[in-house]
Amino acid sequence: MSKEALKMADAIVEIPMFGVNISLNVMVSLGIVLYKVIEKTQEDKLVASQ
């Protein structure tokens, strides 16, 4: 990814990868990020309700 594109981003997310894979499909990456966002949102709601 170019430095110019990184400068325009609101946030930069890095998905750690182990093994020999060097890239992820964009949709797979989106799925991972959305899963983590939903997981965090549900945890926050649980904590707030206690």
mmCIF entry with sequence, helices, sheets and N, C-alpha, C, O atoms, coordinates in Angstrom:
data_MODEL
# 
_entry.id   MODEL 
# 
_entity.id                         1 
_entity.type                       polymer 
_entity.pdbx_number_of_molecules   1 
# 
_entity_poly.entity_id                      1 
_entity_poly.type                           'polypeptide(L)' 
_entity_poly.nstd_linkage                   no 
_entity_poly.nstd_monomer                   no 
_entity_poly.pdbx_seq_one_letter_code       MSKEALKMADAIVEIPMFGVNISLNVMVSLGIVLYKVIEKTQEDKLVASQ 
_entity_poly.pdbx_seq_one_letter_code_can   MSKEALKMADAIVEIPMFGVNISLNVMVSLGIVLYKVIEKTQEDKLVASQ 
_entity_poly.pdbx_strand_id                 A 
# 
loop_
_entity_poly_seq.entity_id 
_entity_poly_seq.num 
_entity_poly_seq.mon_id 
_entity_poly_seq.hetero 
1 1  MET n 
1 2  SER n 
1 3  LYS n 
1 4  GLU n 
1 5  ALA n 
1 6  LEU n 
1 7  LYS n 
1 8  MET n 
1 9  ALA n 
1 10 ASP n 
1 11 ALA n 
1 12 ILE n 
1 13 VAL n 
1 14 GLU n 
1 15 ILE n 
1 16 PRO n 
1 17 MET n 
1 18 PHE n 
1 19 GLY n 
1 20 VAL n 
1 21 ASN n 
1 22 ILE n 
1 23 SER n 
1 24 LEU n 
1 25 ASN n 
1 26 VAL n 
1 27 MET n 
1 28 VAL n 
1 29 SER n 
1 30 LEU n 
1 31 GLY n 
1 32 ILE n 
1 33 VAL n 
1 34 LEU n 
1 35 TYR n 
1 36 LYS n 
1 37 VAL n 
1 38 ILE n 
1 39 GLU n 
1 40 LYS n 
1 41 THR n 
1 42 GLN n 
1 43 GLU n 
1 44 ASP n 
1 45 LYS n 
1 46 LEU n 
1 47 VAL n 
1 48 ALA n 
1 49 SER n 
1 50 GLN n 
# 
_struct_asym.id          A 
_struct_asym.entity_id   1 
# 
loop_
_struct_conf.conf_type_id 
_struct_conf.id 
_struct_conf.pdbx_PDB_helix_id 
_struct_conf.beg_label_comp_id 
_struct_conf.beg_label_asym_id 
_struct_conf.beg_label_seq_id 
_struct_conf.pdbx_beg_PDB_ins_code 
_struct_conf.end_label_comp_id 
_struct_conf.end_label_asym_id 
_struct_conf.end_label_seq_id 
_struct_conf.pdbx_end_PDB_ins_code 
_struct_conf.beg_auth_comp_id 
_struct_conf.beg_auth_asym_id 
_struct_conf.beg_auth_seq_id 
_struct_conf.end_auth_comp_id 
_struct_conf.end_auth_asym_id 
_struct_conf.end_auth_seq_id 
_struct_conf.pdbx_PDB_helix_class 
_struct_conf.details 
_struct_conf.pdbx_PDB_helix_length 
HELX_P HELX_P1 AA1 LYS A 3  ? MET A 8  ? LYS A 3  MET A 8  1 ? 6  
HELX_P HELX_P2 AA2 VAL A 26 ? SER A 49 ? VAL A 26 SER A 49 1 ? 24 
# 
_struct_conf_type.id          HELX_P 
_struct_conf_type.criteria    ? 
_struct_conf_type.reference   ? 
# 
loop_
_atom_site.group_PDB 
_atom_site.id 
_atom_site.type_symbol 
_atom_site.label_atom_id 
_atom_site.label_alt_id 
_atom_site.label_comp_id 
_atom_site.label_asym_id 
_atom_site.label_entity_id 
_atom_site.label_seq_id 
_atom_site.pdbx_PDB_ins_code 
_atom_site.Cartn_x 
_atom_site.Cartn_y 
_atom_site.Cartn_z 
_atom_site.occupancy 
_atom_site.B_iso_or_equiv 
_atom_site.pdbx_formal_charge 
_atom_site.auth_seq_id 
_atom_site.auth_comp_id 
_atom_site.auth_asym_id 
_atom_site.auth_atom_id 
_atom_site.pdbx_PDB_model_num 
ATOM 1   N N  . MET A 1 1  ? 0.848   -1.160  0.000  1.00 0.00 ? 1  MET A N  1 
ATOM 2   C CA . MET A 1 1  ? 0.000   0.000   0.000  1.00 0.00 ? 1  MET A CA 1 
ATOM 3   C C  . MET A 1 1  ? 0.904   1.235   0.000  1.00 0.00 ? 1  MET A C  1 
ATOM 4   O O  . MET A 1 1  ? 1.927   1.267   0.684  1.00 0.00 ? 1  MET A O  1 
ATOM 5   N N  . SER A 1 2  ? 0.523   2.222   -0.754 1.00 0.00 ? 2  SER A N  1 
ATOM 6   C CA . SER A 1 2  ? 1.366   3.413   -0.882 1.00 0.00 ? 2  SER A CA 1 
ATOM 7   C C  . SER A 1 2  ? 1.309   4.274   0.385  1.00 0.00 ? 2  SER A C  1 
ATOM 8   O O  . SER A 1 2  ? 0.348   4.216   1.151  1.00 0.00 ? 2  SER A O  1 
ATOM 9   N N  . LYS A 1 3  ? 2.357   5.070   0.583  1.00 0.00 ? 3  LYS A N  1 
ATOM 10  C CA . LYS A 1 3  ? 2.398   5.981   1.723  1.00 0.00 ? 3  LYS A CA 1 
ATOM 11  C C  . LYS A 1 3  ? 1.289   7.027   1.634  1.00 0.00 ? 3  LYS A C  1 
ATOM 12  O O  . LYS A 1 3  ? 0.748   7.454   2.654  1.00 0.00 ? 3  LYS A O  1 
ATOM 13  N N  . GLU A 1 4  ? 0.955   7.437   0.414  1.00 0.00 ? 4  GLU A N  1 
ATOM 14  C CA . GLU A 1 4  ? -0.105  8.425   0.225  1.00 0.00 ? 4  GLU A CA 1 
ATOM 15  C C  . GLU A 1 4  ? -1.450  7.867   0.679  1.00 0.00 ? 4  GLU A C  1 
ATOM 16  O O  . GLU A 1 4  ? -2.225  8.568   1.330  1.00 0.00 ? 4  GLU A O  1 
ATOM 17  N N  . ALA A 1 5  ? -1.728  6.627   0.344  1.00 0.00 ? 5  ALA A N  1 
ATOM 18  C CA . ALA A 1 5  ? -2.984  5.999   0.758  1.00 0.00 ? 5  ALA A CA 1 
ATOM 19  C C  . ALA A 1 5  ? -3.039  5.852   2.280  1.00 0.00 ? 5  ALA A C  1 
ATOM 20  O O  . ALA A 1 5  ? -4.090  6.065   2.885  1.00 0.00 ? 5  ALA A O  1 
ATOM 21  N N  . LEU A 1 6  ? -1.927  5.493   2.892  1.00 0.00 ? 6  LEU A N  1 
ATOM 22  C CA . LEU A 1 6  ? -1.890  5.356   4.350  1.00 0.00 ? 6  LEU A CA 1 
ATOM 23  C C  . LEU A 1 6  ? -2.116  6.698   5.044  1.00 0.00 ? 6  LEU A C  1 
ATOM 24  O O  . LEU A 1 6  ? -2.756  6.750   6.094  1.00 0.00 ? 6  LEU A O  1 
ATOM 25  N N  . LYS A 1 7  ? -1.599  7.777   4.470  1.00 0.00 ? 7  LYS A N  1 
ATOM 26  C CA . LYS A 1 7  ? -1.790  9.109   5.052  1.00 0.00 ? 7  LYS A CA 1 
ATOM 27  C C  . LYS A 1 7  ? -3.256  9.535   5.011  1.00 0.00 ? 7  LYS A C  1 
ATOM 28  O O  . LYS A 1 7  ? -3.700  10.281  5.884  1.00 0.00 ? 7  LYS A O  1 
ATOM 29  N N  . MET A 1 8  ? -4.017  9.075   4.010  1.00 0.00 ? 8  MET A N  1 
ATOM 30  C CA . MET A 1 8  ? -5.417  9.453   3.872  1.00 0.00 ? 8  MET A CA 1 
ATOM 31  C C  . MET A 1 8  ? -6.339  8.618   4.757  1.00 0.00 ? 8  MET A C  1 
ATOM 32  O O  . MET A 1 8  ? -7.502  8.977   4.937  1.00 0.00 ? 8  MET A O  1 
ATOM 33  N N  . ALA A 1 9  ? -5.855  7.534   5.303  1.00 0.00 ? 9  ALA A N  1 
ATOM 34  C CA . ALA A 1 9  ? -6.696  6.629   6.087  1.00 0.00 ? 9  ALA A CA 1 
ATOM 35  C C  . ALA A 1 9  ? -7.036  7.217   7.452  1.00 0.00 ? 9  ALA A C  1 
ATOM 36  O O  . ALA A 1 9  ? -6.218  7.910   8.057  1.00 0.00 ? 9  ALA A O  1 
ATOM 37  N N  . ASP A 1 10 ? -8.243  6.939   7.933  1.00 0.00 ? 10 ASP A N  1 
ATOM 38  C CA . ASP A 1 10 ? -8.655  7.336   9.279  1.00 0.00 ? 10 ASP A CA 1 
ATOM 39  C C  . ASP A 1 10 ? -8.013  6.439   10.320 1.00 0.00 ? 10 ASP A C  1 
ATOM 40  O O  . ASP A 1 10 ? -7.689  6.886   11.420 1.00 0.00 ? 10 ASP A O  1 
ATOM 41  N N  . ALA A 1 11 ? -7.828  5.171   9.972  1.00 0.00 ? 11 ALA A N  1 
ATOM 42  C CA . ALA A 1 11 ? -7.219  4.200   10.884 1.00 0.00 ? 11 ALA A CA 1 
ATOM 43  C C  . ALA A 1 11 ? -6.505  3.140   10.049 1.00 0.00 ? 11 ALA A C  1 
ATOM 44  O O  . ALA A 1 11 ? -6.869  2.881   8.902  1.00 0.00 ? 11 ALA A O  1 
ATOM 45  N N  . ILE A 1 12 ? -5.506  2.547   10.635 1.00 0.00 ? 12 ILE A N  1 
ATOM 46  C CA . ILE A 1 12 ? -4.767  1.472   9.971  1.00 0.00 ? 12 ILE A CA 1 
ATOM 47  C C  . ILE A 1 12 ? -4.907  0.222   10.832 1.00 0.00 ? 12 ILE A C  1 
ATOM 48  O O  . ILE A 1 12 ? -4.600  0.238   12.024 1.00 0.00 ? 12 ILE A O  1 
ATOM 49  N N  . VAL A 1 13 ? -5.371  -0.850  10.219 1.00 0.00 ? 13 VAL A N  1 
ATOM 50  C CA . VAL A 1 13 ? -5.590  -2.110  10.927 1.00 0.00 ? 13 VAL A CA 1 
ATOM 51  C C  . VAL A 1 13 ? -4.627  -3.143  10.361 1.00 0.00 ? 13 VAL A C  1 
ATOM 52  O O  . VAL A 1 13 ? -4.504  -3.301  9.147  1.00 0.00 ? 13 VAL A O  1 
ATOM 53  N N  . GLU A 1 14 ? -3.955  -3.835  11.251 1.00 0.00 ? 14 GLU A N  1 
ATOM 54  C CA . GLU A 1 14 ? -3.041  -4.895  10.824 1.00 0.00 ? 14 GLU A CA 1 
ATOM 55  C C  . GLU A 1 14 ? -3.561  -6.221  11.362 1.00 0.00 ? 14 GLU A C  1 
ATOM 56  O O  . GLU A 1 14 ? -3.821  -6.358  12.558 1.00 0.00 ? 14 GLU A O  1 
ATOM 57  N N  . ILE A 1 15 ? -3.711  -7.194  10.474 1.00 0.00 ? 15 ILE A N  1 
ATOM 58  C CA . ILE A 1 15 ? -4.164  -8.531  10.863 1.00 0.00 ? 15 ILE A CA 1 
ATOM 59  C C  . ILE A 1 15 ? -2.941  -9.429  10.915 1.00 0.00 ? 15 ILE A C  1 
ATOM 60  O O  . ILE A 1 15 ? -2.328  -9.705  9.884  1.00 0.00 ? 15 ILE A O  1 
ATOM 61  N N  . PRO A 1 16 ? -2.580  -9.891  12.119 1.00 0.00 ? 16 PRO A N  1 
ATOM 62  C CA . PRO A 1 16 ? -1.401  -10.754 12.211 1.00 0.00 ? 16 PRO A CA 1 
ATOM 63  C C  . PRO A 1 16 ? -1.647  -12.079 11.482 1.00 0.00 ? 16 PRO A C  1 
ATOM 64  O O  . PRO A 1 16 ? -2.720  -12.671 11.602 1.00 0.00 ? 16 PRO A O  1 
ATOM 65  N N  . MET A 1 17 ? -0.656  -12.534 10.734 1.00 0.00 ? 17 MET A N  1 
ATOM 66  C CA . MET A 1 17 ? -0.777  -13.787 9.996  1.00 0.00 ? 17 MET A CA 1 
ATOM 67  C C  . MET A 1 17 ? 0.426   -14.663 10.317 1.00 0.00 ? 17 MET A C  1 
ATOM 68  O O  . MET A 1 17 ? 1.558   -14.186 10.402 1.00 0.00 ? 17 MET A O  1 
ATOM 69  N N  . PHE A 1 18 ? 0.160   -15.941 10.490 1.00 0.00 ? 18 PHE A N  1 
ATOM 70  C CA . PHE A 1 18 ? 1.210   -16.898 10.795 1.00 0.00 ? 18 PHE A CA 1 
ATOM 71  C C  . PHE A 1 18 ? 1.280   -17.914 9.667  1.00 0.00 ? 18 PHE A C  1 
ATOM 72  O O  . PHE A 1 18 ? 0.267   -18.207 9.034  1.00 0.00 ? 18 PHE A O  1 
ATOM 73  N N  . GLY A 1 19 ? 2.431   -18.440 9.417  1.00 0.00 ? 19 GLY A N  1 
ATOM 74  C CA . GLY A 1 19 ? 2.586   -19.428 8.355  1.00 0.00 ? 19 GLY A CA 1 
ATOM 75  C C  . GLY A 1 19 ? 3.126   -18.813 7.088  1.00 0.00 ? 19 GLY A C  1 
ATOM 76  O O  . GLY A 1 19 ? 3.811   -17.791 7.126  1.00 0.00 ? 19 GLY A O  1 
ATOM 77  N N  . VAL A 1 20 ? 2.818   -19.434 5.963  1.00 0.00 ? 20 VAL A N  1 
ATOM 78  C CA . VAL A 1 20 ? 3.415   -19.023 4.695  1.00 0.00 ? 20 VAL A CA 1 
ATOM 79  C C  . VAL A 1 20 ? 2.553   -18.060 3.888  1.00 0.00 ? 20 VAL A C  1 
ATOM 80  O O  . VAL A 1 20 ? 3.026   -17.509 2.894  1.00 0.00 ? 20 VAL A O  1 
ATOM 81  N N  . ASN A 1 21 ? 1.290   -17.841 4.290  1.00 0.00 ? 21 ASN A N  1 
ATOM 82  C CA . ASN A 1 21 ? 0.427   -16.912 3.554  1.00 0.00 ? 21 ASN A CA 1 
ATOM 83  C C  . ASN A 1 21 ? 0.961   -15.497 3.691  1.00 0.00 ? 21 ASN A C  1 
ATOM 84  O O  . ASN A 1 21 ? 1.328   -15.063 4.783  1.00 0.00 ? 21 ASN A O  1 
ATOM 85  N N  . ILE A 1 22 ? 1.001   -14.773 2.559  1.00 0.00 ? 22 ILE A N  1 
ATOM 86  C CA . ILE A 1 22 ? 1.504   -13.400 2.614  1.00 0.00 ? 22 ILE A CA 1 
ATOM 87  C C  . ILE A 1 22 ? 0.422   -12.367 2.312  1.00 0.00 ? 22 ILE A C  1 
ATOM 88  O O  . ILE A 1 22 ? 0.679   -11.165 2.384  1.00 0.00 ? 22 ILE A O  1 
ATOM 89  N N  . SER A 1 23 ? -0.784  -12.824 1.975  1.00 0.00 ? 23 SER A N  1 
ATOM 90  C CA . SER A 1 23 ? -1.859  -11.862 1.733  1.00 0.00 ? 23 SER A CA 1 
ATOM 91  C C  . SER A 1 23 ? -3.203  -12.510 1.998  1.00 0.00 ? 23 SER A C  1 
ATOM 92  O O  . SER A 1 23 ? -3.335  -13.734 1.968  1.00 0.00 ? 23 SER A O  1 
ATOM 93  N N  . LEU A 1 24 ? -4.201  -11.676 2.257  1.00 0.00 ? 24 LEU A N  1 
ATOM 94  C CA . LEU A 1 24 ? -5.565  -12.143 2.460  1.00 0.00 ? 24 LEU A CA 1 
ATOM 95  C C  . LEU A 1 24 ? -6.467  -11.489 1.419  1.00 0.00 ? 24 LEU A C  1 
ATOM 96  O O  . LEU A 1 24 ? -6.235  -10.352 1.008  1.00 0.00 ? 24 LEU A O  1 
ATOM 97  N N  . ASN A 1 25 ? -7.473  -12.203 1.008  1.00 0.00 ? 25 ASN A N  1 
ATOM 98  C CA . ASN A 1 25 ? -8.505  -11.666 0.154  1.00 0.00 ? 25 ASN A CA 1 
ATOM 99  C C  . ASN A 1 25 ? -9.180  -10.504 0.894  1.00 0.00 ? 25 ASN A C  1 
ATOM 100 O O  . ASN A 1 25 ? -9.319  -10.561 2.116  1.00 0.00 ? 25 ASN A O  1 
ATOM 101 N N  . VAL A 1 26 ? -9.596  -9.469  0.189  1.00 0.00 ? 26 VAL A N  1 
ATOM 102 C CA . VAL A 1 26 ? -10.207 -8.294  0.809  1.00 0.00 ? 26 VAL A CA 1 
ATOM 103 C C  . VAL A 1 26 ? -11.453 -8.685  1.595  1.00 0.00 ? 26 VAL A C  1 
ATOM 104 O O  . VAL A 1 26 ? -11.662 -8.182  2.699  1.00 0.00 ? 26 VAL A O  1 
ATOM 105 N N  . MET A 1 27 ? -12.276 -9.560  1.056  1.00 0.00 ? 27 MET A N  1 
ATOM 106 C CA . MET A 1 27 ? -13.504 -9.956  1.748  1.00 0.00 ? 27 MET A CA 1 
ATOM 107 C C  . MET A 1 27 ? -13.196 -10.763 3.010  1.00 0.00 ? 27 MET A C  1 
ATOM 108 O O  . MET A 1 27 ? -13.899 -10.626 4.012  1.00 0.00 ? 27 MET A O  1 
ATOM 109 N N  . VAL A 1 28 ? -12.172 -11.591 2.978  1.00 0.00 ? 28 VAL A N  1 
ATOM 110 C CA . VAL A 1 28 ? -11.774 -12.338 4.176  1.00 0.00 ? 28 VAL A CA 1 
ATOM 111 C C  . VAL A 1 28 ? -11.291 -11.356 5.241  1.00 0.00 ? 28 VAL A C  1 
ATOM 112 O O  . VAL A 1 28 ? -11.640 -11.486 6.414  1.00 0.00 ? 28 VAL A O  1 
ATOM 113 N N  . SER A 1 29 ? -10.504 -10.392 4.839  1.00 0.00 ? 29 SER A N  1 
ATOM 114 C CA . SER A 1 29 ? -10.025 -9.368  5.775  1.00 0.00 ? 29 SER A CA 1 
ATOM 115 C C  . SER A 1 29 ? -11.194 -8.594  6.377  1.00 0.00 ? 29 SER A C  1 
ATOM 116 O O  . SER A 1 29 ? -11.219 -8.349  7.584  1.00 0.00 ? 29 SER A O  1 
ATOM 117 N N  . LEU A 1 30 ? -12.156 -8.211  5.551  1.00 0.00 ? 30 LEU A N  1 
ATOM 118 C CA . LEU A 1 30 ? -13.335 -7.502  6.034  1.00 0.00 ? 30 LEU A CA 1 
ATOM 119 C C  . LEU A 1 30 ? -14.103 -8.358  7.040  1.00 0.00 ? 30 LEU A C  1 
ATOM 120 O O  . LEU A 1 30 ? -14.548 -7.858  8.073  1.00 0.00 ? 30 LEU A O  1 
ATOM 121 N N  . GLY A 1 31 ? -14.256 -9.631  6.740  1.00 0.00 ? 31 GLY A N  1 
ATOM 122 C CA . GLY A 1 31 ? -14.951 -10.534 7.653  1.00 0.00 ? 31 GLY A CA 1 
ATOM 123 C C  . GLY A 1 31 ? -14.282 -10.604 9.010  1.00 0.00 ? 31 GLY A C  1 
ATOM 124 O O  . GLY A 1 31 ? -14.962 -10.594 10.037 1.00 0.00 ? 31 GLY A O  1 
ATOM 125 N N  . ILE A 1 32 ? -12.949 -10.675 9.031  1.00 0.00 ? 32 ILE A N  1 
ATOM 126 C CA . ILE A 1 32 ? -12.197 -10.727 10.288 1.00 0.00 ? 32 ILE A CA 1 
ATOM 127 C C  . ILE A 1 32 ? -12.402 -9.441  11.082 1.00 0.00 ? 32 ILE A C  1 
ATOM 128 O O  . ILE A 1 32 ? -12.664 -9.485  12.284 1.00 0.00 ? 32 ILE A O  1 
ATOM 129 N N  . VAL A 1 33 ? -12.286 -8.314  10.421 1.00 0.00 ? 33 VAL A N  1 
ATOM 130 C CA . VAL A 1 33 ? -12.435 -7.018  11.094 1.00 0.00 ? 33 VAL A CA 1 
ATOM 131 C C  . VAL A 1 33 ? -13.852 -6.853  11.636 1.00 0.00 ? 33 VAL A C  1 
ATOM 132 O O  . VAL A 1 33 ? -14.032 -6.431  12.778 1.00 0.00 ? 33 VAL A O  1 
ATOM 133 N N  . LEU A 1 34 ? -14.860 -7.180  10.826 1.00 0.00 ? 34 LEU A N  1 
ATOM 134 C CA . LEU A 1 34 ? -16.243 -7.049  11.299 1.00 0.00 ? 34 LEU A CA 1 
ATOM 135 C C  . LEU A 1 34 ? -16.522 -7.976  12.471 1.00 0.00 ? 34 LEU A C  1 
ATOM 136 O O  . LEU A 1 34 ? -17.222 -7.589  13.406 1.00 0.00 ? 34 LEU A O  1 
ATOM 137 N N  . TYR A 1 35 ? -15.995 -9.178  12.439 1.00 0.00 ? 35 TYR A N  1 
ATOM 138 C CA . TYR A 1 35 ? -16.166 -10.107 13.549 1.00 0.00 ? 35 TYR A CA 1 
ATOM 139 C C  . TYR A 1 35 ? -15.617 -9.505  14.843 1.00 0.00 ? 35 TYR A C  1 
ATOM 140 O O  . TYR A 1 35 ? -16.271 -9.562  15.885 1.00 0.00 ? 35 TYR A O  1 
ATOM 141 N N  . LYS A 1 36 ? -14.412 -8.927  14.773 1.00 0.00 ? 36 LYS A N  1 
ATOM 142 C CA . LYS A 1 36 ? -13.798 -8.342  15.961 1.00 0.00 ? 36 LYS A CA 1 
ATOM 143 C C  . LYS A 1 36 ? -14.572 -7.112  16.446 1.00 0.00 ? 36 LYS A C  1 
ATOM 144 O O  . LYS A 1 36 ? -14.692 -6.904  17.653 1.00 0.00 ? 36 LYS A O  1 
ATOM 145 N N  . VAL A 1 37 ? -15.098 -6.297  15.532 1.00 0.00 ? 37 VAL A N  1 
ATOM 146 C CA . VAL A 1 37 ? -15.885 -5.123  15.915 1.00 0.00 ? 37 VAL A CA 1 
ATOM 147 C C  . VAL A 1 37 ? -17.161 -5.560  16.634 1.00 0.00 ? 37 VAL A C  1 
ATOM 148 O O  . VAL A 1 37 ? -17.510 -5.009  17.678 1.00 0.00 ? 37 VAL A O  1 
ATOM 149 N N  . ILE A 1 38 ? -17.854 -6.549  16.075 1.00 0.00 ? 38 ILE A N  1 
ATOM 150 C CA . ILE A 1 38 ? -19.085 -7.040  16.699 1.00 0.00 ? 38 ILE A CA 1 
ATOM 151 C C  . ILE A 1 38 ? -18.776 -7.673  18.053 1.00 0.00 ? 38 ILE A C  1 
ATOM 152 O O  . ILE A 1 38 ? -19.509 -7.458  19.019 1.00 0.00 ? 38 ILE A O  1 
ATOM 153 N N  . GLU A 1 39 ? -17.709 -8.443  18.130 1.00 0.00 ? 39 GLU A N  1 
ATOM 154 C CA . GLU A 1 39 ? -17.303 -9.077  19.387 1.00 0.00 ? 39 GLU A CA 1 
ATOM 155 C C  . GLU A 1 39 ? -17.051 -8.017  20.464 1.00 0.00 ? 39 GLU A C  1 
ATOM 156 O O  . GLU A 1 39 ? -17.506 -8.162  21.599 1.00 0.00 ? 39 GLU A O  1 
ATOM 157 N N  . LYS A 1 40 ? -16.330 -6.959  20.110 1.00 0.00 ? 40 LYS A N  1 
ATOM 158 C CA . LYS A 1 40 ? -16.012 -5.888  21.055 1.00 0.00 ? 40 LYS A CA 1 
ATOM 159 C C  . LYS A 1 40 ? -17.286 -5.143  21.469 1.00 0.00 ? 40 LYS A C  1 
ATOM 160 O O  . LYS A 1 40 ? -17.445 -4.798  22.640 1.00 0.00 ? 40 LYS A O  1 
ATOM 161 N N  . THR A 1 41 ? -18.182 -4.895  20.528 1.00 0.00 ? 41 THR A N  1 
ATOM 162 C CA . THR A 1 41 ? -19.435 -4.202  20.829 1.00 0.00 ? 41 THR A CA 1 
ATOM 163 C C  . THR A 1 41 ? -20.272 -5.009  21.813 1.00 0.00 ? 41 THR A C  1 
ATOM 164 O O  . THR A 1 41 ? -20.834 -4.448  22.753 1.00 0.00 ? 41 THR A O  1 
ATOM 165 N N  . GLN A 1 42 ? -20.359 -6.309  21.606 1.00 0.00 ? 42 GLN A N  1 
ATOM 166 C CA . GLN A 1 42 ? -21.130 -7.162  22.512 1.00 0.00 ? 42 GLN A CA 1 
ATOM 167 C C  . GLN A 1 42 ? -20.499 -7.204  23.901 1.00 0.00 ? 42 GLN A C  1 
ATOM 168 O O  . GLN A 1 42 ? -21.214 -7.202  24.903 1.00 0.00 ? 42 GLN A O  1 
ATOM 169 N N  . GLU A 1 43 ? -19.171 -7.242  23.973 1.00 0.00 ? 43 GLU A N  1 
ATOM 170 C CA . GLU A 1 43 ? -18.494 -7.223  25.278 1.00 0.00 ? 43 GLU A CA 1 
ATOM 171 C C  . GLU A 1 43 ? -18.776 -5.926  26.004 1.00 0.00 ? 43 GLU A C  1 
ATOM 172 O O  . GLU A 1 43 ? -19.027 -5.934  27.209 1.00 0.00 ? 43 GLU A O  1 
ATOM 173 N N  . ASP A 1 44 ? -18.739 -4.807  25.290 1.00 0.00 ? 44 ASP A N  1 
ATOM 174 C CA . ASP A 1 44 ? -18.990 -3.502  25.905 1.00 0.00 ? 44 ASP A CA 1 
ATOM 175 C C  . ASP A 1 44 ? -20.428 -3.417  26.428 1.00 0.00 ? 44 ASP A C  1 
ATOM 176 O O  . ASP A 1 44 ? -20.662 -2.870  27.506 1.00 0.00 ? 44 ASP A O  1 
ATOM 177 N N  . LYS A 1 45 ? -21.382 -3.950  25.677 1.00 0.00 ? 45 LYS A N  1 
ATOM 178 C CA . LYS A 1 45 ? -22.782 -3.934  26.120 1.00 0.00 ? 45 LYS A CA 1 
ATOM 179 C C  . LYS A 1 45 ? -22.945 -4.799  27.368 1.00 0.00 ? 45 LYS A C  1 
ATOM 180 O O  . LYS A 1 45 ? -23.687 -4.426  28.277 1.00 0.00 ? 45 LYS A O  1 
ATOM 181 N N  . LEU A 1 46 ? -22.277 -5.927  27.429 1.00 0.00 ? 46 LEU A N  1 
ATOM 182 C CA . LEU A 1 46 ? -22.368 -6.818  28.580 1.00 0.00 ? 46 LEU A CA 1 
ATOM 183 C C  . LEU A 1 46 ? -21.819 -6.133  29.826 1.00 0.00 ? 46 LEU A C  1 
ATOM 184 O O  . LEU A 1 46 ? -22.429 -6.193  30.894 1.00 0.00 ? 46 LEU A O  1 
ATOM 185 N N  . VAL A 1 47 ? -20.677 -5.489  29.690 1.00 0.00 ? 47 VAL A N  1 
ATOM 186 C CA . VAL A 1 47 ? -20.064 -4.791  30.819 1.00 0.00 ? 47 VAL A CA 1 
ATOM 187 C C  . VAL A 1 47 ? -20.947 -3.637  31.274 1.00 0.00 ? 47 VAL A C  1 
ATOM 188 O O  . VAL A 1 47 ? -21.100 -3.414  32.475 1.00 0.00 ? 47 VAL A O  1 
ATOM 189 N N  . ALA A 1 48 ? -21.525 -2.908  30.339 1.00 0.00 ? 48 ALA A N  1 
ATOM 190 C CA . ALA A 1 48 ? -22.363 -1.754  30.685 1.00 0.00 ? 48 ALA A CA 1 
ATOM 191 C C  . ALA A 1 48 ? -23.650 -2.183  31.402 1.00 0.00 ? 48 ALA A C  1 
ATOM 192 O O  . ALA A 1 48 ? -24.192 -1.421  32.203 1.00 0.00 ? 48 ALA A O  1 
ATOM 193 N N  . SER A 1 49 ? -24.135 -3.386  31.122 1.00 0.00 ? 49 SER A N  1 
ATOM 194 C CA . SER A 1 49 ? -25.391 -3.829  31.728 1.00 0.00 ? 49 SER A CA 1 
ATOM 195 C C  . SER A 1 49 ? -25.196 -4.394  33.137 1.00 0.00 ? 49 SER A C  1 
ATOM 196 O O  . SER A 1 49 ? -26.173 -4.670  33.833 1.00 0.00 ? 49 SER A O  1 
ATOM 197 N N  . GLN A 1 50 ? -23.960 -4.564  33.553 1.00 0.00 ? 50 GLN A N  1 
ATOM 198 C CA . GLN A 1 50 ? -23.715 -5.142  34.892 1.00 0.00 ? 50 GLN A CA 1 
ATOM 199 C C  . GLN A 1 50 ? -23.711 -4.083  35.968 1.00 0.00 ? 50 GLN A C  1 
ATOM 200 O O  . GLN A 1 50 ? -23.521 -4.397  37.142 1.00 0.00 ? 50 GLN A O  1 
# 
